[in-house]
Amino acid sequence: MKKKNFVTLIMSVVGGILFALGMCMALLPEWDAMTQGIVIGAVGAVILLAMVPVRRKMDGKPMIVLTSKTIGAALLGILGAIVLGIGMCMVMIWDMLVPGIIVGIVGIVLLLCLIPVIKGLK
């Protein structure tokens, strides 16, 4: 295994676990750990975001160049993740099963739209 792949693996596992654990802590009222969950989730998100420039540096590529396509794809990803998260909250927290599933599916569709935006259609 190459060093860049190993570093990416470690950062993504640690960041993903911290982010997921933080979201569980924040969203499960039985745990009563909203503030701590937000902090741990934010640390996980920072690790996951830091993985991008670290990987690009190890690949010998320049840092991310901001173009309108890059900004649009990032905004679409953020919007899709937020809509999917709202759908999950509607189902798990607010007891709105059918509307939550519909909102979640809309979020998934928005995230699936990232594939042709980033890779293009051939």
N, C-alpha and C positions, 0 to 999 in steps of 0.2 A: 504494500500500500504506500502510495506517495505521501510525503509529509503534508502537502496542501489538503489532500483528501482526509487525512487523519485529523488535522486541525479543524476542518469543516465539520467532520463527524462529531468531534467532542463539543465544539461550540453549539452545534444545532441540538444535540441531545441535552446538554445542560440548559440552554436557553429554552428549549421546548418544555422540559420538565418543570422548570421554574415558572414559566408562563402558565402552563396548564394547572399547576398546583395553586398558583395565585388566583386564577379564575375560579377554581373550585372553592377556595377559601372565601372569595368575595361573594360568590353567588349562592352558596349553600347556607341558609339561615341557621341550620342546626349547628354549624361550626362556630358561629358568632365571631368571625375573624375578618370582617370587611376591610378594615384599615390595613392590617397585616397582609391580606390577600392582594390588595392594590399595590402595595410596595413590592411584594415578591413578584407579582405579575409584571410590574414595570421593569424590575431588574432583568427578568427573563426576556422581555421585549428589547431592552437595550443590548443584551448579549446577542440576540438574533439579528438586530440591526447592525451591530459591530461586525458580525460575520461577513457581511457583504464587502466592505472595504478591505478586510483582512484577506479574503479569498482573492479579490482582484489584485491586490498587491503581490500575493504569492504566485499568481498566474502571470505576473509581469504586465498586466493591463493597466491603463490609466484609471484614475478614480472616475466615478460616475459622471458622465457628461449630461447636464440638464438640457434636454430638448423638449419641445412641446409633446412629442410622443411619449417620452419618459414620464413627464409630469402627468399626462392624461392617463397612462397605464397605472401609475401609482394612485391617482385619485379614484380610478375605477376599482382597483383592488381594495382600497380603504372603504369605499362605499359598499362594495360587495360584502366585505367582512363585517361591517357595522350592521347591514341589513340581515345577514345570517345570524349575527349575535342577538339582534332584536327578536328575531323569530324564535331563537332558542330560549330567550328570557320569557317570551310570551307563553311558551309551552311549559317550561320548568318552574317559573316563579309566579306568573300571573294567572295560571290555570285557564289559558285560552288556547285549547288544543288545535282546533281546525284553523283559525286565523294564524296561529303561530307557525303551523306547518306550511301554510301558503306563503307567508312572509319569508320563512326559511328557504323555500324552493326558489323564490325570487332572488334571494341572496346567492344561492348556489349558481343560478343562471348568470348572474352578474359576474361571479368569479370565473365561470366557464368562458365568458366573453373575453377574458384576458388572453386566452390561448390564441385566437386569431389576431388580436390586437398586437401581441408581442411577437409571435412567430409568423403571422401572415397566412394567407390562404394561397395554395398552389394548385 
